[in-house]
């Protein structure tokens, strides 16, 4: 799903290829867009990792409205980077207070995923 509200496409740099792999791995991002006088501008991005189930679970916990319109000031885009190309999977609009809670949720869940869940799998 592509956002119809952008004045120009957001640039999301693909993850660099490693020497081991010639196939790019799929990664997931939460991208923060803010409405400006020039249209929507990307002002932040969270790397959620390459686990599809985890990324969808995190996005589904976020606060905001799925009814996104031109009048909304803040958007969080759920983006999958596949073969170096961004694919918008979903989008929510949110208030500043909701955005604050969403940042807490994203940070808490990714911390748990990278530090606690990974530890369980290695034991």
LINHU-V420594 format. One record per backbone hydrogen bond with DSSP energy under -1.0 kcal/mol. NH is the residue of the N-H (numbers start at 1). CO is the residue of the C=O. E is the energy in kcal/mol with one decimal. If there is no record, write none. Layout:
nh=NH co=CO e=E
nh=NH co=CO e=E
This chain:
nh=27 co=81 e=-1.6
nh=28 co=49 e=-2.8
nh=29 co=79 e=-2.8
nh=30 co=46 e=-1.9
nh=31 co=77 e=-2.8
nh=32 co=44 e=-2.6
nh=33 co=75 e=-2.7
nh=34 co=41 e=-2.7
nh=35 co=73 e=-2.6
nh=36 co=39 e=-2.5
nh=39 co=36 e=-1.5
nh=41 co=34 e=-2.6
nh=43 co=32 e=-2.7
nh=44 co=32 e=-1.2
nh=46 co=30 e=-2.8
nh=48 co=28 e=-2.9
nh=55 co=51 e=-2.6
nh=56 co=52 e=-2.5
nh=57 co=53 e=-2.3
nh=58 co=54 e=-2.5
nh=59 co=55 e=-2.4
nh=60 co=56 e=-2.3
nh=61 co=58 e=-1.4
nh=62 co=59 e=-1.4
nh=65 co=93 e=-2.8
nh=68 co=66 e=-1.5
nh=72 co=69 e=-1.4
nh=75 co=33 e=-2.6
nh=76 co=92 e=-2.8
nh=77 co=31 e=-3.1
nh=78 co=90 e=-2.8
nh=79 co=29 e=-2.6
nh=80 co=87 e=-2.8
nh=81 co=27 e=-3.5
nh=82 co=85 e=-2.7
nh=85 co=82 e=-1.9
nh=87 co=80 e=-2.4
nh=89 co=78 e=-3.5
nh=90 co=78 e=-1.3
nh=92 co=76 e=-2.1
nh=93 co=65 e=-2.5
nh=94 co=74 e=-1.7
nh=99 co=95 e=-2.5
nh=100 co=96 e=-2.1
nh=101 co=97 e=-2.0
nh=102 co=98 e=-2.7
nh=103 co=99 e=-2.5
nh=104 co=100 e=-1.8
nh=105 co=101 e=-2.5
nh=106 co=102 e=-3.0
nh=107 co=103 e=-2.5
nh=108 co=104 e=-2.9
nh=109 co=105 e=-2.8
nh=110 co=106 e=-2.4
nh=111 co=107 e=-2.2
nh=112 co=108 e=-2.4
nh=113 co=109 e=-2.4
nh=114 co=110 e=-2.8
nh=115 co=111 e=-2.5
nh=116 co=112 e=-1.6
nh=117 co=112 e=-3.0
nh=118 co=113 e=-1.1
nh=120 co=116 e=-1.8
nh=121 co=117 e=-1.9
nh=122 co=118 e=-1.1
